[in-house]
Amino acid sequence: MSAVFAARDVTFRYPGSESPAVDVVSLEVAEGAFFALLGPNGSGKSTLLGVLLGEHTRESGTVAYRGRSLESWKRRELAREVAFVPQSEPLAFPMSVRSLVEMGRYPHVGVLGRAGVADEQAIESAMERAGVAALASRSVTTLSGGERQRARIARALAQEPSTLVLDEPTAALDLRYQMETFELLQALTLERGLTVLVATHNLNLAARFATELALLTQGVVKADGVPSEVLRRDLLEQVYHWPVAVVPHPGPGFDAGAPQVIPLSRPTRPRPT
């Protein structure tokens, strides 16, 4: 498969910081992959997404999207290819779910452009696929966390991108919405051929649904590959500084046997009475 994102020896440092947030990172995200970036807080996951999307200016190294340097893409041109779903975002003013999803058509119609039939179809299809069509007239402010995240994914799908990038899409969501979100992302790769790149703390869902993982620590890629290569006890304990057990998922289903990480109690910690 050809690379959608290709980073080579990328380093990024926040102003005033002695240590780089992304430190000589190289990785490739293949066409049609469901790729997950993992790592503890402060490991550089979100920052690396920002570098790949051109939101952060690199100190060194190169980033290419579909074989072209990131700098050669105009912002609107890239927005027709890549949709980004942030972990959270403030709303400047109350709006309906449909109005939020309509914003995803901006790369195609512009600020003052009028939506045509194709745009309306894209909006309706995106809301239906993300499971928020019944919420179209609701104010976004009245939605639960899971519903709001689905609405943001619908906005991204309305862009009709070939690549979907998400930062912590299941943060603060309950079990059902976590599963539904990852099932939706997997379906988008399998049914529509989208490439999905996600930064997440959820090791176990990433192991069950993603085709490739990269484990970061202190801005460095510690390991990358299929889940069984990355979610190893020795690596995880080095990165998270905590004892873990890694066991196979019991199934049933396609994900039977996927490595699942169980954090253990430290031996010296007394049992509560």
Protein Blocks (a to p, Z undefined) as FASTA:
>chain_A
ZZfbdcehiacddehiabdfbghiacdddehiacddeddehilpmmmmmmmnopaccfbd
cddeehiafklpcfklmmmmpccddfbdcdfbdcdfklmmmmmmmmmnommlccdfklmm
mmmmmmmmnopmmmmmpcfklpcfklmmmmmmmmmmmnopabdcdehklgoiafklmmmm
mmmmmmmmmmnopacddddfblmlmmmmmmbdcddeehiafbgcdfklmmgfklmmmmno
pacdddddebeajkgoiacddddddfklccdZZ
